[in-house]
Amino acid sequence: SHRLLDHEPIVIAGTSALRGLWRRSIAVGLAAEEAAQQTEARPGLAYVLGLLHDLPRWLAAIHDQFTPEAQHTEAGDWLEHWQLPPSIRRGIASLSLGAEPPADCAAELLAVRTG
C-alpha cells in the first residue's frame, strides 16, 4: 500500500510529458469551472473533475518515468486512498475509464466534457 507522502516530490519543469499533462489538467479544470458557472452545475466539483480527468495517464507517466520497477497502482486505488468523495471517484471513472456517468455529478461531467 502506498502512502501519499512517502515519496519525494516529482519535478515537472521544462517541457516534459508530465509538465504537459499538468498544464492540460489545469486548463481543463478551469474550462470546466467556467462552463459550470454558466449552468446549474457546481463549479468547484467541475474544477476538481477537470483537474483529475487524466489521472490514469498521470499515474502511468509517473510510474514509467520514476518507478518502472515497482508495481503499477491503479487510479481507482489512489482515489480511494485519498478518500475523495464517492461522486468524485465515480466521476473520474466515467471520464477516464468509460464507466457509466453518475447522476449525482452529471452536470459537472458535462461541464468537463464541453469546457
C-alpha positions in Angstrom: 0.0 0.0 0.0 1.3 3.4 -1.0 1.2 6.4 1.3 0.6 9.8 -0.4 3.6 11.5 1.3 6.0 8.6 1.3 7.5 9.8 -2.0 9.8 12.6 -2.9 8.2 15.4 -4.9 8.3 15.0 -8.6 9.9 17.7 -10.7 7.8 18.6 -13.8 9.9 21.5 -15.0 10.6 22.3 -18.6 8.8 20.6 -21.4 8.5 17.1 -20.0 5.4 15.0 -20.7 4.4 15.5 -17.0 4.5 19.3 -17.5 2.2 18.9 -20.5 -0.2 16.8 -18.5 -0.1 19.3 -15.6 -0.9 22.2 -17.9 -3.6 20.4 -19.7 -5.2 19.3 -16.4 -5.3 22.9 -15.1 -6.7 24.2 -18.4 -9.5 21.5 -18.4 -10.2 22.3 -14.7 -10.5 26.0 -15.4 -12.6 25.5 -18.5 -14.9 23.1 -16.7 -15.3 25.5 -13.8 -16.2 28.3 -16.2 -18.7 26.1 -18.1 -20.3 25.1 -14.8 -20.8 28.7 -13.8 -22.9 29.2 -16.9 -25.2 26.3 -15.8 -26.7 24.8 -12.7 -23.6 22.7 -12.2 -21.3 23.1 -9.1 -18.2 24.9 -10.3 -15.9 23.5 -7.6 -16.8 19.9 -8.4 -16.4 20.6 -12.1 -13.0 22.0 -11.5 -11.8 19.0 -9.4 -13.2 16.6 -12.0 -11.5 18.5 -14.8 -8.2 18.6 -12.9 -8.3 14.8 -12.3 -9.8 13.7 -15.6 -6.4 12.3 -16.9 -5.4 10.6 -13.6 -4.7 7.2 -15.2 -2.4 8.9 -17.8 -0.7 10.8 -14.9 -0.1 7.7 -12.9 1.2 5.8 -16.0 3.6 8.6 -16.9 4.9 9.0 -13.3 5.3 5.2 -13.0 7.2 4.9 -16.3 9.5 7.8 -15.6 10.3 7.3 -11.9 9.4 3.8 -10.7 9.3 1.4 -13.7 10.5 -1.4 -11.5 7.6 -1.0 -9.0 4.1 -2.4 -9.3 1.7 0.0 -11.1 -1.0 1.4 -8.9 -4.4 1.9 -10.5 -6.2 5.3 -10.5 -9.1 3.9 -8.5 -6.8 2.8 -5.7 -5.3 6.3 -5.4 -8.8 7.9 -5.5 -9.8 5.6 -2.7 -6.6 6.2 -0.8 -7.1 9.9 -1.0 -10.5 9.4 0.5 -12.2 11.5 -2.2 -16.0 11.6 -2.1 -17.7 8.8 -4.0 -19.2 11.2 -6.5 -15.6 12.3 -7.5 -14.4 8.7 -7.7 -17.3 7.8 -9.9 -16.9 10.9 -12.0 -13.3 10.2 -12.7 -14.1 6.6 -13.5 -16.7 7.9 -16.0 -14.3 10.4 -17.6 -11.2 8.3 -17.8 -12.3 4.7 -17.8 -15.6 5.0 -19.7 -17.8 4.0 -16.7 -21.4 4.9 -16.5 -21.8 8.6 -15.6 -23.1 9.0 -12.0 -26.3 11.0 -11.7 -25.0 13.0 -8.7 -22.4 14.8 -10.9 -23.8 14.5 -14.4 -24.0 18.3 -14.9 -20.4 18.7 -13.7 -19.2 15.9 -16.0 -20.9 17.7 -18.9 -19.1 20.9 -18.0 -15.7 19.0 -18.1 -16.5 17.5 -21.5 -17.7 20.7 -23.0 -15.4 23.1 -21.2 
